Amino acid sequence: MTAADVLREAQTDGKALAGKVALVTGGASGLGRAMALALAHAGARVVVADLDARAGREVAHLAGGTFRPCDVSDLDANRALVAFAQEVYGGVDIALLNAGVATGCGVGDDFDPARYRRAMGANLDGVVYGTHTVLPALRARGGGAIVATSSLAGLAAVPLDPLYAANKHAVVGLARSLGPALAPDNVRFNAVCPGFAESRIIDPLRDMLSEQGMPVIPAELVADTVLRIITGDGTGECWFVQAGREPEPFRFRTVPGPARPAAA
């Protein structure tokens, strides 16, 4: 089901996301902007959260929602964001934990502790804090859906940016583990793992991608995939979004079990 299908369903029989309340972190641009607009078109009331107040308010206006400034690397800011959504809309049903930044350093001579902490704070702490603070609100509504933005860097080795790969792999690990762990609360937790998609993060890479003939994935395709995840029934899944391929959950290989002792 694409975003257009979801919208048509909402328009024809009032289902899909009509009446749902959604939080979108990193919602001022790129993937977050596309997600916020797609959710709104599907009938959800949207709270756009970002550090960029000007762009965030613009997206909230387009989505018919509200804006709340939020530094996702701060636990109290996440608490305040959820409380704001509950105050304005009465609760939360969906959380898209999308905020993220590029790392900007490696582990060798170019290692920068401040850049490292900034990346881990946004890309991993933001998902952990966001999940921790929104769970009581979702439980109060009888359940809900969380989708965290990871990356293809969370599914494969990235020698040129190992720290980015590390925090994105951590998000994948959270999704796979929290999916079954939160199922008893009727809360579904999944991750979306786009390749080089339209966002600020790829700005320094655009020339390189163009020279190598690598297409940039439209942000709307990622948003379509997120809507498919939200309106589906899976949990603990990590959906890849890659140019020229149909998005779907990544099929992880089973971890080898212990070897059996040799027969005497």
N, C-alpha and C positions, 0 to 999 in steps of 0.2 A: 504494500500500500504506500503510495507516494504522498507527498504533502498535498498535492492537488486532490487526490482521492479522499484524504482526511477532510479537507475543506468542503468538498462536495457532500460528504456524509453529514458533516455538521450542518450544512445549509439545508439538506433535504429532510433529515429526521431528528435533528437536535442532539445527536450523539457525539462521538469523538471527544473533544476536550471542552465542550461547552460547559461553563460553570466552574471549571478547574482553575486553580491558582498556581502559577508557576514562578519560580525564581530562576533568573539567568545571571550567573556571575560572568564577568568579562563581557558584558552584553553591549558595550558601546561601539564595537567595530567587529569586522571580520566574521568569524564563525558565530560568535555570540549574538551579533546583530541579526544575522540570518535566522538563528534559532528563535530569538525573541519575536521576530516578525512572523515566522512560520507558526509558532504557538498561538499568537494572536489571531491569525487567519483561521486557525482550527478551533477558535472559540475560547481559548484560555485568557484569563486576566493575568497580566505579566508584570512582575517587578524586575526592572533592569538594574543590575548592580555593577558598578565599575568605579575606578579612580578618576576616569575622564568624565567630569560632570557635564561639560557642554555637549559632547557627543552622546553621552548616556541619556541626557534629557531629550535629545532629538529622537533617539530610537524609541524611548518610552512614549513620546508623543505620537510617533508613527504607529506604534503598537496599541495605542489607546490605553496604555498602562501607566505605571509610576516609576520614578527613578529614586534610587538610594545609593549614595556613595558608600563604597565598602572596600577596605583593604583585606582581601581574603586570607592573608598571612597572619592576621590578628584574630585571636579567638573571640574576644569581646565584640569586635566588629561583625563577626558572623552571627553572634547571638543577637546583636541589635538589628541585623538585617532580617532575621526570621521574626523577631518581635514586631518589626515594622510591617511585614507582610500580614501577620496575624491581626494587627491593629487596623490596617487599611481594608483588608479583604476577608478577614475572619478565619484564616487558616492557610495552609500550604498543602498542595497535592503533588507537585512536581518540583524537583530541584535539578537544574542543569548546572553542574559544577565545571564551568568552562574556562575560567580565568587562567591564563598562563603566560609565561615570558620565555624568551631565549636565554640560554645560559651565559654565553659570552666569555667562557674561559674553560680550560681543561684542568688536568690534575698535575701537569708538569710545571715548567718554569712560568707558564702563563696563569697559574692558579691564583684566583682572587677570592678570598674568603667572603667578601661582601657580595660579589656577584653570585657566588655559590649559594649563600644563604638566601639571597633574593629569589633565585630560581627555585630552590627547594621550598621556600615559603609559599610562593604562588602555585607551583605545579603539584606539590604533594601536600604540604600543610593545608592549603586551601581546600583540597578535596577531603582531607581528614576532618578539619574543623567544620567544613560545610556539612559533612555527613553527621557529625556528632551533634551539631546544633539544630539541624532540621529534623532529626529522627523523632523527637517528642511531638513536633507539629504534625508529622505524617501519621504517627500512631494515633493521635487525637482525631484524625479524619478516617480512621479505620484502615490506613495503609496508603500507599502512593508509589511514586517512581523516582529514582535518582539515576541520572546519567552523568558520568564523569568523562571529560574530554582527555583521552590519552593521545596516542599517535601511533603511526607505524613504527616509530622509534621505540614504542613499548612492546613491539612484537619481534624486533630484529636488532642485530648488532649495529651500532652507529659509531665506528671508530673515530670519526671527525668530531663528535660531540658526545663523549661517554657520560657526562653528567646529566645531560638532557635525557639520554636513553635510560639512565638510572632512575630518574624520578618518574618517567613515563612507564617504565616497567613496573614500578611500585604501584602506580594507579591500576595497571592491568591485574596485578596480584590482589589488590583490594577488591576489584570487581569480581574476580573469580572466587574469592573467599567470602565476601559479604553477601553475594547473591544467595547462596544457601543459608547463610547465618541469619539473614533478615527475613527469610521466607515465612517463618512462623508469625511475624508481625504484618504480613501482607505487604511488605515493602520490597519492591524489586530494585536491584542495583545492577547496572550494566555500564559498559564503557564504549565509547566510540573512538576509533583509531584511524584518523585520516592520514593520507600521505601529504604531499606538498599541496596544501589547500590555501585558498585566498584568505590571507590574514597578515597582520603586521609582522608576525614572526618571520615570514619568508621574504620580507623586503630586502634584506642583505643578499639573498640568494637568487633574486629574479634574473639577473644577467647570466649567472651560471646555469640556471634551469633553462633559459632560452637558448643558450649556446649548445646545450646537450639535447635540445628538442624534447624536454620533459614538460608535459602540460601541467598547468596549475588547476587543481580541482576547484570548481565553483563552490563557494560557501553554501549556496542553496542545496547542493547535492548532499553535503554533510547534514544540513538541517532536515532535509527529507529523510535521511537515515535515522536521525534522532527521533523524528515523529514515528517512524516505523517501530523503533525500539519501545517508545512510550506506549503506543497503542497495541503492541504485541503482548505476549504473555511470558516471554523468556526472562530469565534472571541469571546473573553470573556470567553473562556473555560479553565478548569483546568484538564488536563489529568493525571490520576493516572497510575503509573507503578508499579506493584506488582508481586512478584514471583508466577508463576503458573496461572496467569490470563491474559486475553487479555487487553492491554491498551485501555482506552477509556475515554471520558470526564466524570468527576464526576458529578453525578446528585444531585444538592443541593435541599433541601426541600424548599418550598415556605414559606416565613416568615408569620406568622399568621397576619391577618388583625385585625382592631379594632373590639371589641365585639359590637354587636348591642344592643341598649337599650332595656330593657325588655318592653313588651307590657303593656300598662296601664290597 
